[in-house]
Amino acid sequence: MGQEPVGFLSRLTRQEMAVTWQLHDAKQRFSELVRRAIEEGPQTVTRRGKDAVVVISARQLDRLIAGGDDFKDFLCSAPDLDALDLRREDAPARLVELDG
């Protein structure tokens, strides 16, 4: 996969990743882990008491990847700024006293 899924997974709330498995249990019951990821949503696997990975269905990943516009498309969709008048006055800058 050419793109890191971390950014996409950050859109998930902790509540959506509420199901937690210890690594040992996840290995022993991998088929169930996969089934539950498909049927119930993201499954978090912990290692040494800390979150290690999140297992999600392929459908969920496709939805997350397709869900957002990329930054380039966002910038290209901005209105044309040529219509803005961005000229400054020719008057000299005002004097400001700084107390210090």
PyRosetta script that sets phi, psi and omega in degrees:
from pyrosetta import init, pose_from_sequence

init()
pose = pose_from_sequence("MGQEPVGFLSRLTRQEMAVTWQLHDAKQRFSELVRRAIEEGPQTVTRRGKDAVVVISARQLDRLIAGGDDFKDFLCSAPDLDALDLRREDAPARLVELDG")
pose.set_psi(1, 131.2)
pose.set_omega(1, -175.7)
pose.set_phi(2, -79.8)
pose.set_psi(2, -13.1)
pose.set_omega(2, -174.1)
pose.set_phi(3, -122.7)
pose.set_psi(3, 137.0)
pose.set_omega(3, 179.1)
pose.set_phi(4, -70.8)
pose.set_psi(4, 128.3)
pose.set_omega(4, -179.2)
pose.set_phi(5, -76.6)
pose.set_psi(5, -4.8)
pose.set_omega(5, -175.6)
pose.set_phi(6, -56.5)
pose.set_psi(6, -45.4)
pose.set_omega(6, 180.0)
pose.set_phi(7, -61.1)
pose.set_psi(7, -37.4)
pose.set_omega(7, 179.3)
pose.set_phi(8, -70.5)
pose.set_psi(8, -38.8)
pose.set_omega(8, -179.8)
pose.set_phi(9, -69.0)
pose.set_psi(9, -24.6)
pose.set_omega(9, -179.8)
pose.set_phi(10, -65.8)
pose.set_psi(10, -17.4)
pose.set_omega(10, 177.0)
pose.set_phi(11, -73.4)
pose.set_psi(11, -18.4)
pose.set_omega(11, 178.7)
pose.set_phi(12, -76.2)
pose.set_psi(12, 140.2)
pose.set_omega(12, 176.7)
pose.set_phi(13, -84.2)
pose.set_psi(13, 160.1)
pose.set_omega(13, 177.2)
pose.set_phi(14, -59.9)
pose.set_psi(14, -31.8)
pose.set_omega(14, 179.2)
pose.set_phi(15, -64.7)
pose.set_psi(15, -36.7)
pose.set_omega(15, 178.8)
pose.set_phi(16, -69.1)
pose.set_psi(16, -20.5)
pose.set_omega(16, 179.7)
pose.set_phi(17, -109.9)
pose.set_psi(17, 35.0)
pose.set_omega(17, -172.0)
pose.set_phi(18, -72.0)
pose.set_psi(18, -25.9)
pose.set_omega(18, -178.0)
pose.set_phi(19, -76.7)
pose.set_psi(19, 122.6)
pose.set_omega(19, -175.6)
pose.set_phi(20, -122.2)
pose.set_psi(20, 137.6)
pose.set_omega(20, 178.5)
pose.set_phi(21, -123.4)
pose.set_psi(21, 139.3)
pose.set_omega(21, 168.4)
pose.set_phi(22, -76.1)
pose.set_psi(22, 148.9)
pose.set_omega(22, -176.3)
pose.set_phi(23, -54.0)
pose.set_psi(23, -43.8)
pose.set_omega(23, 180.0)
pose.set_phi(24, -58.6)
pose.set_psi(24, -46.2)
pose.set_omega(24, 179.4)
pose.set_phi(25, -65.9)
pose.set_psi(25, -38.7)
pose.set_omega(25, -179.7)
pose.set_phi(26, -62.9)
pose.set_psi(26, -39.8)
pose.set_omega(26, 178.3)
pose.set_phi(27, -67.2)
pose.set_psi(27, -44.1)
pose.set_omega(27, -177.5)
pose.set_phi(28, -68.0)
pose.set_psi(28, -31.8)
pose.set_omega(28, -174.4)
pose.set_phi(29, -121.8)
pose.set_psi(29, 41.8)
pose.set_omega(29, -174.4)
pose.set_phi(30, -57.7)
pose.set_psi(30, -42.1)
pose.set_omega(30, 179.2)
pose.set_phi(31, -59.2)
pose.set_psi(31, -41.7)
pose.set_omega(31, 177.9)
pose.set_phi(32, -67.0)
pose.set_psi(32, -40.3)
pose.set_omega(32, 177.9)
pose.set_phi(33, -57.3)
pose.set_psi(33, -46.6)
pose.set_omega(33, 179.9)
pose.set_phi(34, -64.5)
pose.set_psi(34, -46.1)
pose.set_omega(34, 179.4)
pose.set_phi(35, -58.2)
pose.set_psi(35, -44.7)
pose.set_omega(35, -178.8)
pose.set_phi(36, -68.8)
pose.set_psi(36, -33.2)
pose.set_omega(36, 176.0)
pose.set_phi(37, -63.5)
pose.set_psi(37, -38.9)
pose.set_omega(37, 178.9)
pose.set_phi(38, -70.7)
pose.set_psi(38, -44.7)
pose.set_omega(38, -173.4)
pose.set_phi(39, -86.2)
pose.set_psi(39, -35.3)
pose.set_omega(39, -171.0)
pose.set_phi(40, -111.8)
pose.set_psi(40, -18.6)
pose.set_omega(40, -179.4)
pose.set_phi(41, 115.2)
pose.set_psi(41, -170.0)
pose.set_omega(41, -173.7)
pose.set_phi(42, -55.1)
pose.set_psi(42, 141.1)
pose.set_omega(42, 180.0)
pose.set_phi(43, -122.2)
pose.set_psi(43, 123.0)
pose.set_omega(43, -179.9)
pose.set_phi(44, -91.9)
pose.set_psi(44, 133.7)
pose.set_omega(44, 176.6)
pose.set_phi(45, -111.8)
pose.set_psi(45, 129.2)
pose.set_omega(45, -179.9)
pose.set_phi(46, -104.5)
pose.set_psi(46, 152.0)
pose.set_omega(46, 174.4)
pose.set_phi(47, -133.7)
pose.set_psi(47, 124.2)
pose.set_omega(47, -176.5)
pose.set_phi(48, 55.1)
pose.set_psi(48, 37.9)
pose.set_omega(48, 174.6)
pose.set_phi(49, 82.4)
pose.set_psi(49, 0.5)
pose.set_omega(49, -179.8)
pose.set_phi(50, -118.3)
pose.set_psi(50, 145.8)
pose.set_omega(50, 177.6)
pose.set_phi(51, -56.5)
pose.set_psi(51, 129.4)
pose.set_omega(51, -179.2)
pose.set_phi(52, -111.9)
pose.set_psi(52, -51.2)
pose.set_omega(52, -179.0)
pose.set_phi(53, -144.4)
pose.set_psi(53, 163.5)
pose.set_omega(53, 173.2)
pose.set_phi(54, -123.6)
pose.set_psi(54, 127.7)
pose.set_omega(54, 177.9)
pose.set_phi(55, -98.9)
pose.set_psi(55, 123.9)
pose.set_omega(55, 177.4)
pose.set_phi(56, -128.1)
pose.set_psi(56, 160.7)
pose.set_omega(56, 179.0)
pose.set_phi(57, -72.6)
pose.set_psi(57, 157.7)
pose.set_omega(57, 176.8)
pose.set_phi(58, -61.3)
pose.set_psi(58, -35.9)
pose.set_omega(58, 178.9)
pose.set_phi(59, -63.7)
pose.set_psi(59, -43.1)
pose.set_omega(59, 178.6)
pose.set_phi(60, -63.3)
pose.set_psi(60, -42.5)
pose.set_omega(60, 178.9)
pose.set_phi(61, -62.9)
pose.set_psi(61, -44.6)
pose.set_omega(61, 178.0)
pose.set_phi(62, -59.1)
pose.set_psi(62, -40.9)
pose.set_omega(62, 179.5)
pose.set_phi(63, -65.0)
pose.set_psi(63, -41.8)
pose.set_omega(63, -179.8)
pose.set_phi(64, -67.4)
pose.set_psi(64, -41.3)
pose.set_omega(64, -179.7)
pose.set_phi(65, -67.3)
pose.set_psi(65, -42.4)
pose.set_omega(65, -177.5)
pose.set_phi(66, -78.0)
pose.set_psi(66, -12.1)
pose.set_omega(66, -171.5)
pose.set_phi(67, -70.2)
pose.set_psi(67, -25.9)
pose.set_omega(67, -173.2)
pose.set_phi(68, -121.0)
pose.set_psi(68, 149.9)
pose.set_omega(68, 173.2)
pose.set_phi(69, -76.3)
pose.set_psi(69, 151.0)
pose.set_omega(69, 175.1)
pose.set_phi(70, -84.5)
pose.set_psi(70, 165.4)
pose.set_omega(70, -172.0)
pose.set_phi(71, -63.8)
pose.set_psi(71, -37.6)
pose.set_omega(71, 179.6)
pose.set_phi(72, -62.0)
pose.set_psi(72, -46.0)
pose.set_omega(72, 178.4)
pose.set_phi(73, -61.4)
pose.set_psi(73, -38.8)
pose.set_omega(73, 178.2)
pose.set_phi(74, -60.7)
pose.set_psi(74, -47.4)
pose.set_omega(74, -179.3)
pose.set_phi(75, -65.9)
pose.set_psi(75, -39.4)
pose.set_omega(75, -179.5)
pose.set_phi(76, -68.5)
pose.set_psi(76, -21.9)
pose.set_omega(76, -179.5)
pose.set_phi(77, -86.9)
pose.set_psi(77, 0.0)
pose.set_omega(77, -179.9)
pose.set_phi(78, -67.3)
pose.set_psi(78, 153.5)
pose.set_omega(78, 178.6)
pose.set_phi(79, -65.6)
pose.set_psi(79, 158.9)
pose.set_omega(79, -180.0)
pose.set_phi(80, -69.6)
pose.set_psi(80, 120.6)
pose.set_omega(80, -177.3)
pose.set_phi(81, -85.5)
pose.set_psi(81, -4.2)
pose.set_omega(81, 178.9)
pose.set_phi(82, -63.9)
pose.set_psi(82, -24.1)
pose.set_omega(82, -179.1)
pose.set_phi(83, -76.2)
pose.set_psi(83, -12.9)
pose.set_omega(83, -179.6)
pose.set_phi(84, -79.0)
pose.set_psi(84, 141.0)
pose.set_omega(84, 175.6)
pose.set_phi(85, -94.0)
pose.set_psi(85, 103.4)
pose.set_omega(85, -175.6)
pose.set_phi(86, -108.1)
pose.set_psi(86, 21.0)
pose.set_omega(86, 178.9)
pose.set_phi(87, -74.8)
pose.set_psi(87, 147.9)
pose.set_omega(87, 177.7)
pose.set_phi(88, -102.0)
pose.set_psi(88, 156.4)
pose.set_omega(88, 175.5)
pose.set_phi(89, -67.1)
pose.set_psi(89, 152.3)
pose.set_omega(89, 178.7)
pose.set_phi(90, -84.4)
pose.set_psi(90, -5.3)
pose.set_omega(90, -178.2)
pose.set_phi(91, -62.7)
pose.set_psi(91, 145.6)
pose.set_omega(91, 178.6)
pose.set_phi(92, -65.5)
pose.set_psi(92, 156.7)
pose.set_omega(92, 179.3)
pose.set_phi(93, -66.9)
pose.set_psi(93, 150.0)
pose.set_omega(93, 179.4)
pose.set_phi(94, -78.6)
pose.set_psi(94, 153.7)
pose.set_omega(94, 178.2)
pose.set_phi(95, -85.0)
pose.set_psi(95, 136.6)
pose.set_omega(95, 179.8)
pose.set_phi(96, -126.4)
pose.set_psi(96, 129.2)
pose.set_omega(96, 176.4)
pose.set_phi(97, -90.2)
pose.set_psi(97, 132.0)
pose.set_omega(97, 178.1)
pose.set_phi(98, -107.4)
pose.set_psi(98, 121.1)
pose.set_omega(98, 176.6)
pose.set_phi(99, -86.5)
pose.set_psi(99, 136.2)
pose.set_omega(99, -178.9)
pose.set_phi(100, -165.3)
pose.dump_pdb("model.pdb")
